[in-house]
Amino acid sequence: MNFEYFISRRIRSKKGDSFSRPIIKVSIAGISLGLTVMLISVAILQGFQKQVRDKVAGFGAHIQVTAFDSNNSFEPSPIYLQDVSIEEIADIPGVAGVHPFCLKAGIIKTEQEIHGVVLKGVESSYDWSFFSEKLVSGQLPDLSTDEPSGDVLISSRIARLLGFAPGDDLRMYFIIDNTARGRKFRISGIYDTGLGEFDEMYVFGDSRHIQRLNQWDSAVVSGVEIKLDRFSDIEKITDQIYNTVSYKLNTQTIKQLYPQIFDWIEIQDINVLIILVLMALVSGITVISTLLILILEHTRDIGLLKALGAETGSIRKIFIYATGYIAGYGLLWGNAAALGLIFLQQKTGFIPLPEDSYFVSSVPVTIGLPEILIINLATLAVCLLMMLIPSLVIRFIVPVKALRFE
């Protein structure tokens, strides 16, 4: 029989007037709360980063190929598709889609209002999966017609500002050689992504309209977007694409195009790291306090065991087993509480957020098994290390004095 484990069970299950019993419950609750906070913090961070990354990439894909001399205006210099090697890029492992696009700054005018926008022209093969999820009314533009399609997709912000609804006509004006030229479109649908900076700006339509306005042929575009299967491959694939396209073209990631958004996202990593460190320390200090109380309450028992010949290492094991039980139960309840709340938030979104400030309407949460295991193992490791500190007190307990201890 493992007598250390047997005695530790008696210690932690001791009933009656035991002073340590409520302390054990408080300790379990403290470790549980700390783990819950850590798991939820990581889930919110990962969920938030994924949501914002996916939304920004939905507008501009993960990688863009444009002319080297393009400035930061909304009308980049044109490029020729033969310089891009679309087929070769599409064959790169990890590339989900390659789509040419055209950009043209314009003004939407109604009888009462005017609003500056950017018309983003795409081809019939464009991947609309992102906008199909964000569609709030109407339908996606039909670009499969022989002639340039008049369908456009606008945001709910523009629709509210200018009083548009699906099916309405929309007149947009463009400046060509210092002359205003108008084009009439039909609003096929309205989308809402929650990214105010983008929603107020972009209107999606047929790239052939922009090519005609700029007097380009079908082989001339503003740039080429590349969508990837995994965001984590963005740096590696960007280098591959850069070595594939013509020397006259530049390859930029979505992080380089919108650094202010991604820098803001990365700042959140520091906040969560601070929370993780603080919660781990709280759990460790809780374990130290509980173990010291257990040792203090059972000082006479320790003296008796030493008098009977028990080694100091064996006595230390008794209390390490006891606090290991506390840590284990704390982790169990912490996982149950955290994963339950994460699942509930994923399904119901019961915790809302102001979308104008955070780009999402409710707190986004996502966490994988590796993160759960790492946080649990790290918390357990901290608790085990903290156990060793107060357990060293046992070696200084003298049996004669301990047996007289009250």
Salt bridges, closest charged atoms under 4 A:
ASP54 OD2 - LYS50 NZ 2.94
GLU75 OE1 - LYS104 NZ 3.13
ASP83 OD2 - LYS248 NZ 3.56
GLU147 OE1 - ARG212 NH2 3.18
ASP151 OD1 - ARG186 NH2 3.15
ASP169 OD2 - LYS184 NZ 3.45
GLU200 OE2 - ARG157 NH1 3.55
ASP206 OD2 - ARG208 NH2 2.73
GLU225 OE2 - LYS120 NZ 2.19
ASP233 OD2 - ARG230 NH2 2.80
GLU235 OE2 - LYS255 NZ 3.74
GLU297 OE1 - HIS298 ND1 3.95
ASP356 OD1 - ARG157 NH2 2.69
